Amino acid sequence: MYDLRKAYGDNMFKLIDKVKMIFICTFIAVCLTACGGDDEVKTTTTGIFTTVKDTTKSTDDERTSASESNDSTRDEGTTILTTTVPTTTVPTTTVAPTTTPTPIPNTVVPTEPPATIPTTTEPPMSYNISVYSTEASGRLVKEMNGYTIDYSNVSRGYVMIKNSTAAVTYIWIKKEGITYQYKMGNTGGYEAFPINMGNGKYEIIILAVENGLGYEKNKLETSVTLENGNYPYLYPNQLVYFNSSSYAVDLSYQICYGLSNDGDKVNAIYNYIISNISYNYDRANKISSGEISEYIPSPDNTLYSSMGICSDYSSLFAAMCRAQKIPCKMVYGYINNGAYHAWNQAYYNGSWHFFDATIASSGGNAGNYIQDKQY
């Protein structure tokens, strides 16, 4: 074999060995540096993916600075794998919004729904119903043949009568030749009848019908001095019946809610009736033909059916006015060419005022009113 050492000498081979050593060391350093770079890229990719590229660039700069610092301070024999890589802070958002955000109004949004949801913007009606009511006090009583007359409250314009029999019964209330006649309803309880002919001496006669004839069963004579001349037109009675639980009473309070003047209340009631109650021609024809011989109006029934004849209109109007403690008469008499009719008179502002809801609701005409009875 050809001996190169002899050709070039030992010095040449020593130089070659040094070059080899430098080459090997450089190769190892490059490999170790490449491994460290991979580790750092892996570290940055554990963050938000949209920021890997930018983060990697900044990390390279930081790594170069760190390597220079470590090269100047590390001892002989320390490898680059022990180099500490500074932690990079990854921002939470780096992508700019693609649209302009909508301004948020300066309002407070409740976190919970309100406890109650109002059903109307109007204030709720609040009223205490207070009406005049009749009673059988038991202080002054006359009982005979199954009929009881309680006249404890005649000074307030009414008398209470109870029929404990099954007989058809009529009541006559008389004063100075004037007679008011009523038919009892046979309810088994007390019924109220008005004492409405002013002060003086009254006769109260109870007649039972037997075999087509009337027999006197009980009779009372008493002197009356009214505490208030308008009391008979404030209390309920058989023809103008109501109590604190009546629909007519409650409706009158609704209609008059917020009104303080009696005249305004009366007119509000009147306008409601003529706008909401229609004339019952069928009932009127049956009364005219005699098919219905006797009829007692009921204010509540008139409201429920929204129909009535003249006595229904008049009774309802009186009941609703009296519920407001406004005196109101139910008046019977003749109109036009002698037709029997019912209308009202209401007292306010110091005088009585005329109302005919029946004629007003039907758009008819009436005149020449002649009063017969008032209740």
C-alpha positions in Angstrom: 0.0 0.0 0.0 1.1 3.4 -0.8 2.1 5.3 2.5 0.6 8.8 2.5 2.3 9.7 5.7 5.7 9.3 4.0 4.6 11.3 1.0 3.1 14.2 2.9 4.7 13.9 6.3 3.1 13.7 9.8 2.2 17.4 9.9 -0.1 17.0 7.0 -2.1 14.2 8.7 -2.2 16.1 11.9 -3.9 19.0 10.0 -6.4 16.5 8.4 -7.3 15.1 11.8 -8.0 18.5 13.1 -10.3 19.3 10.2 -12.1 16.0 10.7 -12.7 16.8 14.4 -14.0 20.3 13.6 -16.4 18.8 11.0 -17.7 16.2 13.4 -18.3 18.8 16.2 -20.0 21.1 13.8 -22.3 18.3 12.6 -23.2 17.3 16.2 -24.0 21.0 17.1 -26.3 21.4 14.1 -28.2 18.2 15.0 -28.6 19.2 18.6 -29.8 22.7 17.5 -32.3 21.3 15.1 -33.7 19.0 17.8 -34.2 22.0 20.2 -36.0 23.9 17.5 -38.5 21.1 17.0 -39.2 21.0 20.7 -40.0 24.7 20.7 -42.3 24.5 17.7 -44.2 21.7 19.4 -44.5 23.9 22.5 -46.0 26.8 20.6 -48.5 24.5 18.7 -50.1 23.6 22.0 -51.5 27.2 22.0 -54.3 28.7 19.8 -53.8 27.4 16.2 -54.5 30.7 14.6 -51.4 32.2 16.3 -48.8 29.5 15.7 -47.1 31.2 12.8 -46.7 34.6 14.6 -45.7 32.9 17.9 -43.1 30.8 16.2 -41.5 33.8 14.7 -41.3 35.6 18.0 -40.0 32.4 19.6 -37.2 32.1 17.2 -36.0 35.6 18.1 -36.3 34.8 21.8 -34.5 31.5 21.3 -31.5 33.2 19.5 -31.3 35.7 22.4 -31.5 32.9 24.9 -28.8 30.8 23.1 -26.4 33.7 23.1 -26.9 34.3 26.8 -26.5 30.6 27.6 -23.3 30.3 25.4 -21.7 33.0 27.5 -22.6 31.5 30.8 -22.7 27.7 30.5 -19.7 25.6 31.8 -17.6 23.2 29.6 -19.5 19.9 28.9 -23.0 21.4 29.3 -25.2 20.4 26.4 -27.8 22.6 24.6 -30.7 20.3 25.7 -30.5 21.8 29.1 -31.1 25.3 27.7 -34.2 27.0 29.3 -36.7 28.2 26.7 -38.7 31.3 27.9 -42.4 30.8 28.1 -44.4 32.7 25.4 -47.7 34.3 26.3 -50.4 33.4 23.7 -53.0 36.1 23.2 -56.6 35.0 23.6 -57.7 36.7 20.4 -55.6 38.0 17.6 -58.0 37.9 14.6 -59.8 41.2 14.0 -63.6 41.1 13.7 -64.8 41.0 10.1 -67.9 43.1 10.9 -68.5 46.3 12.8 -70.1 45.4 16.2 -73.6 46.7 16.9 -73.7 49.3 19.6 -75.4 48.0 22.8 -78.2 50.3 24.0 -77.8 51.9 27.4 -80.6 49.9 29.1 -80.8 47.5 32.0 -82.0 44.1 31.0 -83.7 42.3 34.0 -82.2 38.9 34.8 -85.6 37.5 35.9 -89.1 38.2 34.7 -91.3 40.5 36.9 -93.3 38.8 39.6 -96.6 39.9 38.2 -97.6 41.0 34.7 -100.3 43.7 34.6 -103.2 42.8 32.3 -104.2 46.4 31.7 -102.8 49.9 31.9 -106.0 51.1 33.5 -106.0 51.3 37.3 -108.1 48.5 39.0 -111.5 49.5 40.2 -111.7 49.7 44.0 -115.0 50.3 45.7 -116.9 49.2 48.8 -120.5 48.3 48.1 -123.0 49.8 50.6 -126.7 49.7 49.9 -129.9 50.2 52.0 -131.3 46.8 52.9 -134.6 45.7 54.5 -135.0 43.5 57.6 -137.6 42.0 59.8 -136.5 43.3 63.1 -139.1 41.6 65.2 -139.9 44.6 67.4 -143.4 45.2 66.0 -145.1 42.1 64.7 -148.6 40.9 64.1 -149.1 37.2 63.2 -152.4 35.5 62.2 -153.6 32.5 60.1 -150.1 31.7 58.9 -149.3 35.3 57.9 -146.8 37.5 59.7 -146.6 41.3 59.4 -143.4 42.9 60.7 -143.9 46.7 60.8 -140.8 47.5 62.8 -139.4 49.7 60.1 -142.4 51.5 58.6 -140.7 54.8 59.5 -138.0 53.9 56.9 -140.6 53.4 54.3 -141.3 49.6 54.1 -143.1 46.7 55.8 -142.1 43.1 55.8 -144.7 40.3 55.2 -144.3 36.5 55.3 -146.7 33.9 53.9 -146.3 30.5 55.6 -149.2 29.0 53.6 -149.6 27.7 50.1 -152.5 30.0 49.2 -152.4 32.6 46.5 -152.1 35.8 48.5 -152.5 39.5 47.8 -151.5 42.5 49.9 -153.4 45.7 50.1 -151.7 48.8 51.5 -154.2 51.6 51.9 -154.1 55.3 52.9 -156.8 57.9 52.6 -158.7 56.1 49.9 -155.6 55.2 47.8 -154.8 51.5 47.5 -151.6 49.8 46.3 -152.1 46.1 45.5 -149.4 43.4 45.3 -149.3 39.7 44.8 -147.0 37.8 47.1 -144.4 35.5 45.6 -145.0 32.6 48.0 -141.3 32.4 48.7 -141.8 31.2 52.3 -139.7 34.1 53.5 -140.3 37.8 54.1 -141.0 40.2 51.3 -140.7 44.0 51.4 -143.5 46.3 50.3 -143.2 50.1 50.2 -144.9 52.5 52.6 -144.8 55.3 50.0 -147.8 57.6 50.5 -146.3 59.9 53.0 -147.1 60.3 56.7 -150.4 59.3 58.2 -152.6 56.3 59.0 -152.1 53.1 57.0 -154.1 49.9 56.6 -152.3 46.7 55.7 -154.6 43.9 54.6 -153.7 40.3 53.7 -156.1 38.5 51.4 -155.9 34.7 50.6 -157.7 33.5 47.4 -159.9 30.5 48.0 -162.4 29.2 45.4 -162.0 32.4 43.5 -162.8 34.6 46.4 -160.5 36.7 48.6 -160.6 36.2 52.3 -159.0 38.5 54.8 -156.3 36.6 56.8 -154.5 39.4 58.6 -155.0 43.1 59.0 -153.0 45.9 60.6 -153.6 49.6 61.2 -150.6 51.8 62.1 -149.6 55.4 62.0 -146.5 56.3 60.1 -144.0 59.1 60.3 -141.2 58.7 57.8 -137.7 59.5 59.0 -136.9 60.7 55.5 -139.5 61.3 52.8 -137.3 59.7 50.2 -136.7 56.5 52.1 -139.3 54.6 50.2 -137.3 55.2 47.0 -133.9 54.2 48.5 -134.8 50.8 50.0 -135.5 47.7 47.8 -139.0 46.3 47.6 -140.8 43.6 45.6 -140.9 45.6 42.3 -137.4 47.1 42.7 -135.5 44.2 44.2 -131.8 44.2 44.9 -129.3 43.5 47.6 -125.5 43.9 48.1 -124.8 40.8 46.0 -127.0 41.7 43.1 -125.5 42.0 39.6 -127.4 45.3 39.1 -125.7 46.7 42.2 -122.2 45.7 41.2 -122.7 47.0 37.7 -123.9 50.3 39.0 -120.6 50.7 41.0 -118.6 49.9 37.8 -120.6 52.4 35.7 -120.3 55.1 38.4 -116.7 54.5 39.2 -114.8 57.8 39.5 -118.0 59.9 39.4 -118.8 62.1 42.4 -121.8 64.1 41.2 -125.2 62.3 41.5 -126.4 63.8 38.3 -123.4 62.4 36.4 -124.1 59.0 38.0 -127.8 58.9 37.1 -127.0 59.9 33.5 -124.2 57.3 33.2 -126.7 54.6 34.4 -129.4 55.8 32.0 -127.0 55.8 29.0 -125.8 52.3 29.8 -129.3 50.9 30.0 -130.6 52.5 26.8 -127.4 51.3 25.0 -127.4 47.7 26.2 -131.1 46.7 26.9 -133.4 45.9 23.9 -137.2 45.9 24.0 -138.8 42.5 24.4 -141.7 42.5 21.9 -142.6 38.9 22.5 -143.1 39.5 26.3 -145.1 42.7 25.6 -147.4 40.8 23.2 -148.0 38.0 25.7 -149.0 40.6 28.4 -151.2 42.5 25.9 -153.0 39.2 24.9 -153.5 38.1 28.5 -151.2 35.1 28.2 -149.2 36.7 31.0 -151.7 38.1 33.5 -149.3 39.2 36.3 -145.6 40.1 35.9 -143.0 41.1 38.5 -139.8 42.5 37.0 -136.3 41.4 38.1 -133.3 43.9 37.5 -130.8 41.1 37.4 -132.7 39.0 34.9 -133.1 42.0 32.7 -129.3 42.5 32.7 -128.7 38.8 32.1 -131.1 38.6 29.1 -130.3 42.2 27.9 -134.0 42.4 27.1 -137.1 43.8 28.8 -140.4 45.6 28.6 -141.1 49.1 30.2 -141.4 47.7 33.7 -138.1 45.9 33.3 -136.4 49.1 32.2 -137.9 51.1 35.0 -137.1 48.6 37.7 -133.5 48.2 36.6 -133.0 52.0 36.4 -134.4 52.4 39.9 -132.4 49.6 41.4 -129.1 50.9 40.0 -129.8 54.4 41.2 -130.8 53.3 44.7 -127.6 51.2 44.8 -125.8 54.6 44.6 -128.1 55.9 47.4 -129.8 58.2 44.9 -133.6 58.3 45.4 -135.4 57.0 42.4 -139.1 56.3 41.8 -140.5 53.5 39.5 -143.6 55.3 38.1 -146.6 53.7 36.4 -149.1 55.6 34.4 -150.6 56.5 31.0 -148.9 58.0 27.9 -150.1 59.1 24.5 -153.6 57.7 23.9 -154.0 55.8 27.2 -151.3 53.1 26.9 -150.2 51.9 30.3 -146.4 52.5 30.7 -143.6 52.7 33.3 -140.8 55.3 33.6 -138.7 56.9 36.3 -138.0 60.0 38.4 -134.5 60.4 40.0 -133.7 62.9 42.7 -130.5 65.0 42.5 -129.4 68.6 42.8 -132.5 69.4 44.9 -135.2 68.2 42.5 -136.8 65.3 40.7 -135.8 64.6 37.1 -137.7 62.6 34.5 -136.3 59.5 32.6 -137.9 57.1 30.2 -135.3 54.5 29.2 -137.8 52.4 27.3 -138.7 55.1 24.8 -135.1 56.3 24.5 -133.7 52.8 23.8 -136.3 52.0 21.0 -136.2 55.4 19.4 -139.9 55.9 19.8 -141.9 59.0 20.9 -144.1 59.5 23.9 -146.0 62.4 25.5 -148.9 63.3 27.7 -147.5 61.3 30.7 -150.2 60.8 33.5 -148.9 59.3 36.7 -150.9 56.5 38.4 -148.7 54.8 41.0 -145.1 55.1 42.1 -143.0 52.5 43.9 
